[in-house]
Amino acid sequence: MSGRYFQSIEVPEGAGMTNAVADLVGDGVLMYASDYPHGESHFPETVRMALAWEMNEGRRRKLMWDNAVRLYARAGLE
């Protein structure tokens, strides 16, 4: 597939799905996001849930920080 593609992984799908997708497409393209301030949002619990997922620390750091920093820097939004 060429071009940009966005797809969400819901928190209930958890670490298993996130790790499977990261293994398939690489962990350099995934980012954590919440639906805050949506009225039915589970934020801030989703942050704690995602941080508790079983995955290596390098992958967790990319998911929760590094990939977003790299994306915003490329967009000129440093």
WOMOFEN-V790011 format. One record per residue. PHI is phi in whole degrees, -180 to 180 (none if undefined). BURIAL is I if it has 24 or more other ideal C-beta (glycine too) atoms within 12 Angstrom, else O. Layout:
PHI/BURIAL  PHI/BURIAL
This chain:
none/O  -104/O  85/O  -90/O  -143/O  -121/O  -149/O  -98/O  -116/I  -76/O  -52/I  -61/O  -71/O  67/O  -65/I  -58/O  -69/O  -61/I  -66/O  -64/O  -66/I  -62/I  -65/O  -77/O  -107/O  100/O  -86/I  -86/O  -122/O  -106/I  -141/I  -74/I  -149/O  -117/O  -100/O  -63/O  -99/O  -52/O  -58/O  -101/O  -64/O  -100/O  -67/O  -92/O  -60/O  -63/I  -64/O  -62/O  -63/O  -66/I  -67/O  -87/O  -60/I  -80/O  -161/I  -70/O  -63/O  -62/O  -66/I  -61/I  -63/O  -63/I  -63/I  -94/I  -148/O  -56/O  -66/I  -67/O  -60/O  -65/O  -63/O  -67/O  -65/O  -66/O  -85/O  78/O  -110/O  -67/O
